[in-house]
């Protein structure tokens, strides 16, 4: 496997995590404007995408394969908890 193939594999693995993190951050910022008013877009995006990617990688290590529903459920819970924590404690 060449370097370009490896890059495409990693991008394919984390594409869903990045997409989900972006959608969750945009949704949170638009639906709860007052709660996330102190949060900047880059901070929300980095937190949501980072937590989704971390859970995706943990699911790959635990289940030894990609695409398990338990990983996707954990990713949704992880991003929700991260954004909830930022909405409550992020302005400190």
C-alpha positions as CSV (number, residue, x, y, z in Angstrom):
1,X,0.0,0.0,0.0
2,X,1.4,3.3,-1.0
3,X,1.3,6.6,0.9
4,X,-1.6,7.9,-1.2
5,X,-3.7,4.8,-0.6
6,X,-3.0,5.0,3.1
7,X,-4.1,8.7,3.1
8,X,-7.4,7.8,1.3
9,X,-8.0,5.0,3.8
10,X,-7.6,7.3,6.8
11,X,-9.7,10.0,5.2
12,X,-12.4,7.4,4.5
13,X,-12.4,6.3,8.1
14,X,-12.7,9.7,9.5
15,X,-15.0,11.2,6.9
16,X,-18.2,10.2,8.8
17,X,-16.8,11.6,12.1
18,X,-15.9,14.9,10.5
19,X,-19.3,15.2,8.7
20,X,-21.2,14.3,11.9
21,X,-19.1,16.7,14.0
22,X,-19.8,19.6,11.5
23,X,-23.5,18.9,11.4
24,X,-23.8,18.6,15.2
25,X,-21.8,21.8,15.8
26,X,-23.8,23.8,13.2
27,X,-27.1,22.4,14.6
28,X,-26.1,23.3,18.1
29,X,-25.0,26.8,17.2
30,X,-28.2,27.5,15.2
31,X,-30.7,25.9,17.5
32,X,-29.4,27.2,20.8
33,X,-28.0,30.6,19.9
34,X,-27.9,32.1,23.4
35,X,-26.3,29.0,25.0
36,X,-23.5,28.9,22.4
37,X,-23.1,32.6,21.8
38,X,-19.8,32.7,23.7
39,X,-18.5,29.8,21.7
40,X,-16.6,30.4,18.5
41,X,-17.3,28.4,15.4
42,X,-13.7,26.9,15.3
43,X,-14.0,25.8,18.9
44,X,-17.3,24.1,18.4
45,X,-16.2,22.4,15.2
46,X,-12.9,21.2,16.7
47,X,-14.6,19.8,19.8
48,X,-17.4,18.1,17.9
49,X,-15.2,16.6,15.2
50,X,-12.4,15.7,17.6
51,X,-14.7,13.8,19.9
52,X,-16.4,12.0,17.0
53,X,-13.0,11.1,15.6
54,X,-11.7,9.9,18.9
55,X,-14.8,7.7,19.4
56,X,-14.5,6.4,15.9
57,X,-10.9,5.4,16.5
58,X,-11.8,3.8,19.9
59,X,-14.5,1.8,18.2
60,X,-12.0,0.6,15.6
61,X,-9.7,-0.5,18.4
62,X,-12.3,-2.2,20.5
63,X,-14.3,-4.0,17.8
64,X,-11.4,-4.5,15.4
65,X,-13.4,-3.3,12.4
66,X,-15.1,-0.2,11.2
67,X,-18.8,0.4,10.8
68,X,-20.3,-1.1,13.9
69,X,-23.6,0.4,15.1
70,X,-22.3,0.5,18.7
71,X,-19.5,2.8,17.4
72,X,-22.0,5.1,15.7
73,X,-24.2,5.2,18.8
74,X,-21.1,6.0,21.0
75,X,-20.1,8.7,18.5
76,X,-23.5,10.4,18.7
77,X,-23.4,10.2,22.6
78,X,-19.8,11.5,22.7
79,X,-20.5,14.5,20.5
80,X,-23.7,15.3,22.3
81,X,-21.9,15.2,25.7
82,X,-19.1,17.3,24.4
83,X,-21.4,19.9,23.0
84,X,-23.5,19.9,26.2
85,X,-20.4,20.4,28.3
86,X,-19.2,23.3,26.1
87,X,-22.7,24.9,26.2
88,X,-22.7,24.8,30.0
89,X,-19.0,25.2,31.0
90,X,-17.3,26.5,27.8
91,X,-17.5,30.2,28.6
92,X,-15.3,30.0,31.6
